[in-house]
Amino acid sequence: MKLLTTEEERQTKMTQLRHVGKLEKILFPLLLLLVTILLLPSATPLVGMLCFGNLLKECGVVERLSSTAQNELINIVTIFLGLAVGSKLAADKFLSAETLGILLLGMVAFSIGTAAGLIMGKIMYRVTGKAVNPLIGAAGVSAVPMAARVANKIGLQANPQNFLLMHAMGPNVAGVIGSAVAAGVLLAIVG
């Protein structure tokens, strides 16, 4: 990230443009789901779960369900998913050249995604008259929320008053939606 941006670009402070109302926060997951259903039905289950979680949080009516989904349920699901996957991984199958190749390809993909996001951020920086910090582009790799945290940390190192976390979460969530849509396309092609 530091190689592809200048110190001046990293110091760019961003301000909140406008207040987002409750109605918009509720309509966004519903409209996103509707568009997904119409254009790419095979991605609907993946995008639908993202929308469902967002709707639970924003509607304000099911506070206990929202809290449970954000805390206890996600922890339980993560533990069981880790145990289920881990129980199927024998060392002789996991520690192979093929696995190392997949890990290497993943690192290359994350590097390319981060670099492409930074380049797009630099383009936005120039087009907007230096109003957009290019670091937020690096958060588009959809590693939620770690990519946004790293962009925020690099921005804070350049300028201690530079809080980019919420700005970086936008491309971060867009990356998640893009990944879900890409997975849906892949499922449609393979299935």
Protein Blocks (a to p, Z undefined) as FASTA:
>chain_A
ZZmpcfklmmpccddfbdcdfklmmmmmmmmmmmmmmmmmmlmmmmmmmmmmmmmmmnom
mmmlmmmmmmmmmmmmmmmmmmmmmmmmcfklmmcfklmmmmmmmmmmmmmmmmmmmmmm
mmmmmmnoopacfklmmmmnopafklmmmmmmmmmmmomklcfklmmmmmmmmmmmmmmm
mmmmmmmmmZZ
